[in-house]
Amino acid sequence: MAETTKGHRYIVIYGKGGIGKTTVATNLAESLTGEFGQKVLLVGCSPKSSLNDIYGITDSSLPLMDLKRKEGVNAQNINKAVWKISERLTLTETGGPEPGVGCAGAGLIAAFEDLQKYKKETGIEEVDYTIGQVIENVIRLREMSPLYEMVKEGVNLKSVQWPKS
């Protein structure tokens, strides 16, 4: 499913391990960049760094959450965890947060916040699509939710008068 935010589309592929999420995500990214000329940010949320393996990134490969834990993320070092594969394709691996926290809980949210904060430094400020592939237990990605937008605008969700179904 894709959601558009100010001309930017988010595509999230999730499911159980081993069903082909990474294969679908990479093929979709390659198709969007190659056949349709779109700029794509491909985000992996695998403790195994599957995208790095597929694209042959081994030297100084550092998932974003590892960078955050080791050095903290800033404008000078964000590109240690973001790789320009081609003119139109950029990728990052979030890696995992501390054990037991869950990738899509703290990990993916923190990664997207850092990517948003340093989008100019990473060159992803004009990306058309962000494609993420995450494990099955992700049922709600906070920053893609209209409710999250309301919270960011200062709305107390507990005070909202929700219609009764």
Contacts in CASP RR format, 6 or more apart in sequence:
PFRMAT RR
TARGET T0000
AUTHOR 0000-0000-0000
METHOD contacts of the structure
MODEL  1
MAETTKGHRYIVIYGKGGIGKTTVATNLAESLTGEFGQKVLLVGCSPKSS
LNDIYGITDSSLPLMDLKRKEGVNAQNINKAVWKISERLTLTETGGPEPG
VGCAGAGLIAAFEDLQKYKKETGIEEVDYTIGQVIENVIRLREMSPLYEM
VKEGVNLKSVQWPKS
1 11 0 8 1.000
1 12 0 8 1.000
2 9 0 8 1.000
2 10 0 8 1.000
2 11 0 8 1.000
2 129 0 8 1.000
3 9 0 8 1.000
3 10 0 8 1.000
3 144 0 8 1.000
4 10 0 8 1.000
5 144 0 8 1.000
7 128 0 8 1.000
8 127 0 8 1.000
8 128 0 8 1.000
8 129 0 8 1.000
8 130 0 8 1.000
9 128 0 8 1.000
9 129 0 8 1.000
9 130 0 8 1.000
10 129 0 8 1.000
10 130 0 8 1.000
10 132 0 8 1.000
10 144 0 8 1.000
11 28 0 8 1.000
11 129 0 8 1.000
11 130 0 8 1.000
11 131 0 8 1.000
11 132 0 8 1.000
12 131 0 8 1.000
12 132 0 8 1.000
12 133 0 8 1.000
12 134 0 8 1.000
12 138 0 8 1.000
12 141 0 8 1.000
12 144 0 8 1.000
13 21 0 8 1.000
13 24 0 8 1.000
13 25 0 8 1.000
13 28 0 8 1.000
13 131 0 8 1.000
13 132 0 8 1.000
13 133 0 8 1.000
13 134 0 8 1.000
14 21 0 8 1.000
14 133 0 8 1.000
14 134 0 8 1.000
14 135 0 8 1.000
14 136 0 8 1.000
14 138 0 8 1.000
15 21 0 8 1.000
15 134 0 8 1.000
15 135 0 8 1.000
15 136 0 8 1.000
16 135 0 8 1.000
16 136 0 8 1.000
17 135 0 8 1.000
17 136 0 8 1.000
21 133 0 8 1.000
21 134 0 8 1.000
22 44 0 8 1.000
22 46 0 8 1.000
22 50 0 8 1.000
22 51 0 8 1.000
22 54 0 8 1.000
22 133 0 8 1.000
24 133 0 8 1.000
25 42 0 8 1.000
25 44 0 8 1.000
25 51 0 8 1.000
25 131 0 8 1.000
25 132 0 8 1.000
25 133 0 8 1.000
26 42 0 8 1.000
26 51 0 8 1.000
26 54 0 8 1.000
28 131 0 8 1.000
29 40 0 8 1.000
29 42 0 8 1.000
29 89 0 8 1.000
29 91 0 8 1.000
29 129 0 8 1.000
29 131 0 8 1.000
30 89 0 8 1.000
32 38 0 8 1.000
32 40 0 8 1.000
32 128 0 8 1.000
32 129 0 8 1.000
32 131 0 8 1.000
33 39 0 8 1.000
33 40 0 8 1.000
33 86 0 8 1.000
33 88 0 8 1.000
33 89 0 8 1.000
34 88 0 8 1.000
37 88 0 8 1.000
38 88 0 8 1.000
38 128 0 8 1.000
38 129 0 8 1.000
39 88 0 8 1.000
39 89 0 8 1.000
39 90 0 8 1.000
39 126 0 8 1.000
39 127 0 8 1.000
39 128 0 8 1.000
39 129 0 8 1.000
40 88 0 8 1.000
40 89 0 8 1.000
40 90 0 8 1.000
40 127 0 8 1.000
40 128 0 8 1.000
40 129 0 8 1.000
40 130 0 8 1.000
40 131 0 8 1.000
41 90 0 8 1.000
41 91 0 8 1.000
41 92 0 8 1.000
41 115 0 8 1.000
41 124 0 8 1.000
41 127 0 8 1.000
41 129 0 8 1.000
41 130 0 8 1.000
41 131 0 8 1.000
42 51 0 8 1.000
42 85 0 8 1.000
42 89 0 8 1.000
42 90 0 8 1.000
42 91 0 8 1.000
42 92 0 8 1.000
42 131 0 8 1.000
42 132 0 8 1.000
43 91 0 8 1.000
43 92 0 8 1.000
43 93 0 8 1.000
43 94 0 8 1.000
43 108 0 8 1.000
43 111 0 8 1.000
43 112 0 8 1.000
43 115 0 8 1.000
43 130 0 8 1.000
43 131 0 8 1.000
43 132 0 8 1.000
43 133 0 8 1.000
44 50 0 8 1.000
44 51 0 8 1.000
44 91 0 8 1.000
44 92 0 8 1.000
44 93 0 8 1.000
44 94 0 8 1.000
44 95 0 8 1.000
44 132 0 8 1.000
44 133 0 8 1.000
44 134 0 8 1.000
45 93 0 8 1.000
45 94 0 8 1.000
45 95 0 8 1.000
45 96 0 8 1.000
45 103 0 8 1.000
45 104 0 8 1.000
45 107 0 8 1.000
45 108 0 8 1.000
45 111 0 8 1.000
45 132 0 8 1.000
45 133 0 8 1.000
45 134 0 8 1.000
45 135 0 8 1.000
45 138 0 8 1.000
46 93 0 8 1.000
46 95 0 8 1.000
46 103 0 8 1.000
46 133 0 8 1.000
47 95 0 8 1.000
47 96 0 8 1.000
47 103 0 8 1.000
49 61 0 8 1.000
49 63 0 8 1.000
49 93 0 8 1.000
49 95 0 8 1.000
50 93 0 8 1.000
51 57 0 8 1.000
51 91 0 8 1.000
51 93 0 8 1.000
52 58 0 8 1.000
52 61 0 8 1.000
52 91 0 8 1.000
52 93 0 8 1.000
55 83 0 8 1.000
55 85 0 8 1.000
55 91 0 8 1.000
57 83 0 8 1.000
57 91 0 8 1.000
60 80 0 8 1.000
61 93 0 8 1.000
62 70 0 8 1.000
62 80 0 8 1.000
62 81 0 8 1.000
63 81 0 8 1.000
63 92 0 8 1.000
63 93 0 8 1.000
63 94 0 8 1.000
63 95 0 8 1.000
63 96 0 8 1.000
64 73 0 8 1.000
64 81 0 8 1.000
64 82 0 8 1.000
64 92 0 8 1.000
64 93 0 8 1.000
64 94 0 8 1.000
64 95 0 8 1.000
64 110 0 8 1.000
64 111 0 8 1.000
64 114 0 8 1.000
64 115 0 8 1.000
65 94 0 8 1.000
65 95 0 8 1.000
65 96 0 8 1.000
65 97 0 8 1.000
65 107 0 8 1.000
65 110 0 8 1.000
65 111 0 8 1.000
66 81 0 8 1.000
66 95 0 8 1.000
66 96 0 8 1.000
67 73 0 8 1.000
67 77 0 8 1.000
67 78 0 8 1.000
67 80 0 8 1.000
67 81 0 8 1.000
68 110 0 8 1.000
68 114 0 8 1.000
69 98 0 8 1.000
71 77 0 8 1.000
73 81 0 8 1.000
73 114 0 8 1.000
73 118 0 8 1.000
74 118 0 8 1.000
75 118 0 8 1.000
75 121 0 8 1.000
78 114 0 8 1.000
78 118 0 8 1.000
78 121 0 8 1.000
78 122 0 8 1.000
79 121 0 8 1.000
79 122 0 8 1.000
81 92 0 8 1.000
81 93 0 8 1.000
82 90 0 8 1.000
82 91 0 8 1.000
82 92 0 8 1.000
82 115 0 8 1.000
82 122 0 8 1.000
82 124 0 8 1.000
83 90 0 8 1.000
83 91 0 8 1.000
83 92 0 8 1.000
84 90 0 8 1.000
84 123 0 8 1.000
85 91 0 8 1.000
90 122 0 8 1.000
90 123 0 8 1.000
90 124 0 8 1.000
90 127 0 8 1.000
92 111 0 8 1.000
92 115 0 8 1.000
94 103 0 8 1.000
94 107 0 8 1.000
94 108 0 8 1.000
94 111 0 8 1.000
95 103 0 8 1.000
95 107 0 8 1.000
95 111 0 8 1.000
96 102 0 8 1.000
96 103 0 8 1.000
96 107 0 8 1.000
97 103 0 8 1.000
97 105 0 8 1.000
97 106 0 8 1.000
97 107 0 8 1.000
97 110 0 8 1.000
98 106 0 8 1.000
101 107 0 8 1.000
103 134 0 8 1.000
103 135 0 8 1.000
103 138 0 8 1.000
104 134 0 8 1.000
104 135 0 8 1.000
104 137 0 8 1.000
104 138 0 8 1.000
104 141 0 8 1.000
105 138 0 8 1.000
105 142 0 8 1.000
108 134 0 8 1.000
108 138 0 8 1.000
108 141 0 8 1.000
109 141 0 8 1.000
109 142 0 8 1.000
109 143 0 8 1.000
112 143 0 8 1.000
113 143 0 8 1.000
115 122 0 8 1.000
115 124 0 8 1.000
119 125 0 8 1.000
134 141 0 8 1.000
142 148 0 8 1.000
147 157 0 8 1.000
150 157 0 8 1.000
150 160 0 8 1.000
151 157 0 8 1.000
END
